[in-house]
Amino acid sequence: MRINGNAIRPGMVIEHKDRLWVAVKIQHTQPGKGGAYLQVELKDIRDGTKLNERFRASEAVERARLDERQCQFLFADGDLLTFMDNETFDQFTLPVSLVGDQAVFLQDEMVVTVESHEGSPLAVRLPDTVVQTVTETEAVVKGQTAAASFKPAVLDNGVRVMVPPFVETGTRVVINTADSTYRERARD
């Protein structure tokens, strides 16, 4: 699908120079003379190389169509992750690099979204939040809760996060998978 150059948004996948790129950052620029343009930082989906490009509103860019399918995470075996398609029940393996840093939040039977282009898997998207258990944290110091402060904690998957002072060891918390930050106490 063709779109205007100024319609590119972060996270959008485009075809440019015979490769697939994801827009990482965008900045609208209107110089003193000449027309306005969109400065876009692109990242190659396959090898991770970066490219900075300028797109004017008059330019047309090809937006890539990504196929999405819901899959269930089954298990990890070294650097390979095994998933099952929720519709066809076919099992397949993907490298852990398609998940990236979020791989530490994968849990057995978690439903994820696998994005592919022309049959080739490109990325695995996890749910926005996961529930984890705090396995280690410091004790609360009396009077410390008067100001908005956070303390370090270790989750059951080994990830270190900052949590509010009232969170104790054994508490189940909701964690944002995109940036590994505390969101709230789990309600279960």
PLY file of the C-alpha trace (Angstrom):
ply
format ascii 1.0
element vertex 188
property float x
property float y
property float z
element edge 187
property int vertex1
property int vertex2
end_header
0.00 0.00 0.00
1.46 3.37 -1.01
1.44 6.15 1.60
2.72 9.73 1.65
6.22 10.27 3.02
4.88 12.38 5.89
2.48 9.59 7.02
5.28 7.42 8.43
4.94 6.75 12.16
7.22 4.96 14.67
6.77 1.19 14.52
5.55 1.27 10.92
7.24 -1.18 8.51
8.08 0.12 5.03
9.76 -1.23 1.92
12.64 1.05 0.92
15.66 0.31 -1.28
14.46 -3.29 -1.75
14.59 -4.02 1.99
12.17 -3.99 4.91
12.68 -1.24 7.48
10.90 -0.34 10.71
10.62 3.35 11.60
12.29 3.89 14.96
12.19 7.68 15.35
10.62 10.44 13.30
11.09 14.19 13.35
9.16 16.75 11.35
11.49 19.47 10.06
10.55 22.72 8.40
13.70 24.56 7.31
13.81 28.30 6.69
13.84 27.82 2.96
12.65 24.86 1.00
9.83 22.47 1.76
9.18 20.60 4.97
10.31 17.01 5.30
10.19 14.10 7.69
13.54 12.90 9.07
13.13 9.17 9.78
15.50 6.80 11.55
14.98 3.36 9.99
16.19 -0.01 11.25
16.53 -2.99 8.93
14.30 -5.78 10.19
16.58 -8.59 9.13
20.08 -7.46 10.12
19.49 -4.45 12.39
21.45 -1.88 10.37
20.25 1.71 10.73
19.57 4.34 8.09
18.51 7.98 8.31
16.29 9.14 5.44
14.36 12.27 4.55
10.88 11.92 3.12
8.85 14.78 1.68
5.05 14.80 1.63
5.10 14.55 -2.17
7.08 11.26 -2.07
5.24 7.95 -1.98
6.51 5.14 0.23
5.47 1.49 0.11
4.07 0.32 3.45
4.75 -3.38 3.99
1.86 -5.71 4.76
2.68 -7.91 7.72
0.77 -11.08 8.42
-0.01 -11.61 12.10
-0.96 -14.87 13.72
-1.64 -15.80 17.30
0.69 -18.49 18.62
1.33 -20.16 21.92
4.84 -20.35 23.39
5.68 -23.95 24.29
9.33 -24.13 25.42
12.88 -22.86 24.87
15.75 -25.06 23.75
19.00 -23.09 23.80
18.70 -20.25 21.29
15.52 -21.68 19.73
11.96 -21.05 20.88
9.14 -23.45 20.00
5.67 -22.08 19.26
2.35 -23.59 18.21
-0.02 -21.87 15.78
-3.38 -21.46 17.55
-5.39 -22.12 14.37
-3.53 -24.94 12.61
-1.80 -26.41 15.71
1.46 -26.64 13.72
4.62 -26.39 15.81
7.61 -24.35 14.62
10.84 -22.96 16.05
12.20 -19.43 15.83
15.49 -17.94 17.01
15.37 -16.04 20.31
16.69 -12.96 18.45
13.20 -12.39 16.95
11.91 -11.74 20.48
14.88 -9.61 21.54
15.29 -8.39 25.11
11.70 -9.32 25.97
12.54 -13.05 25.80
13.04 -13.10 29.60
9.29 -12.49 29.99
8.21 -15.52 27.92
6.14 -17.91 30.02
4.88 -21.40 29.21
1.59 -21.31 27.27
1.83 -17.51 26.77
-0.08 -16.32 23.68
2.11 -14.10 21.47
1.75 -12.52 18.04
4.15 -13.67 15.32
4.58 -11.11 12.52
5.73 -12.35 9.12
6.21 -10.94 5.64
5.68 -13.23 2.64
5.91 -16.31 4.88
9.15 -15.28 6.58
8.84 -14.57 10.35
10.16 -11.13 11.30
9.24 -10.53 14.93
7.46 -11.95 17.96
5.29 -9.52 19.94
4.58 -10.31 23.59
1.55 -9.09 25.53
1.93 -5.53 26.88
2.12 -6.75 30.48
3.03 -9.93 32.39
2.54 -10.96 36.00
5.75 -11.86 37.87
6.61 -12.62 41.49
9.12 -10.54 43.46
11.77 -12.93 44.85
14.07 -10.41 46.48
13.72 -6.82 47.66
14.86 -4.57 50.49
12.81 -4.04 53.63
10.81 -0.83 54.00
12.41 1.91 56.08
9.86 3.72 58.27
9.08 7.18 56.92
10.41 6.39 53.47
6.92 6.31 51.94
6.35 10.05 52.46
8.03 10.89 49.16
7.58 9.13 45.85
10.48 6.70 45.95
11.29 3.31 44.49
13.52 0.46 45.59
15.25 -2.29 43.57
13.67 -5.73 43.34
14.48 -9.01 41.59
11.69 -10.93 39.84
11.33 -14.70 39.56
12.79 -14.57 36.02
15.93 -12.74 37.25
15.02 -9.29 35.91
15.81 -6.30 38.15
13.10 -3.62 38.37
12.31 -0.63 40.54
9.18 -1.06 42.70
7.34 1.14 45.24
8.32 0.75 48.91
5.15 -1.19 49.85
6.04 -4.15 47.57
7.50 -7.03 49.57
9.13 -10.35 48.70
6.51 -12.77 47.38
4.23 -10.05 45.99
2.90 -10.64 42.48
3.32 -7.54 40.32
2.35 -6.47 36.78
5.38 -5.58 34.64
5.39 -3.69 31.34
7.22 -5.95 28.85
8.31 -3.10 26.54
10.56 -1.35 29.06
10.66 -3.73 32.08
8.97 -1.28 34.43
6.59 -1.84 37.34
2.96 -1.01 36.55
0.88 -2.19 39.56
0.25 -5.00 42.02
-1.39 -8.06 40.47
-5.07 -8.46 41.29
-5.35 -12.18 41.79
0 1
1 2
2 3
3 4
4 5
5 6
6 7
7 8
8 9
9 10
10 11
11 12
12 13
13 14
14 15
15 16
16 17
17 18
18 19
19 20
20 21
21 22
22 23
23 24
24 25
25 26
26 27
27 28
28 29
29 30
30 31
31 32
32 33
33 34
34 35
35 36
36 37
37 38
38 39
39 40
40 41
41 42
42 43
43 44
44 45
45 46
46 47
47 48
48 49
49 50
50 51
51 52
52 53
53 54
54 55
55 56
56 57
57 58
58 59
59 60
60 61
61 62
62 63
63 64
64 65
65 66
66 67
67 68
68 69
69 70
70 71
71 72
72 73
73 74
74 75
75 76
76 77
77 78
78 79
79 80
80 81
81 82
82 83
83 84
84 85
85 86
86 87
87 88
88 89
89 90
90 91
91 92
92 93
93 94
94 95
95 96
96 97
97 98
98 99
99 100
100 101
101 102
102 103
103 104
104 105
105 106
106 107
107 108
108 109
109 110
110 111
111 112
112 113
113 114
114 115
115 116
116 117
117 118
118 119
119 120
120 121
121 122
122 123
123 124
124 125
125 126
126 127
127 128
128 129
129 130
130 131
131 132
132 133
133 134
134 135
135 136
136 137
137 138
138 139
139 140
140 141
141 142
142 143
143 144
144 145
145 146
146 147
147 148
148 149
149 150
150 151
151 152
152 153
153 154
154 155
155 156
156 157
157 158
158 159
159 160
160 161
161 162
162 163
163 164
164 165
165 166
166 167
167 168
168 169
169 170
170 171
171 172
172 173
173 174
174 175
175 176
176 177
177 178
178 179
179 180
180 181
181 182
182 183
183 184
184 185
185 186
186 187
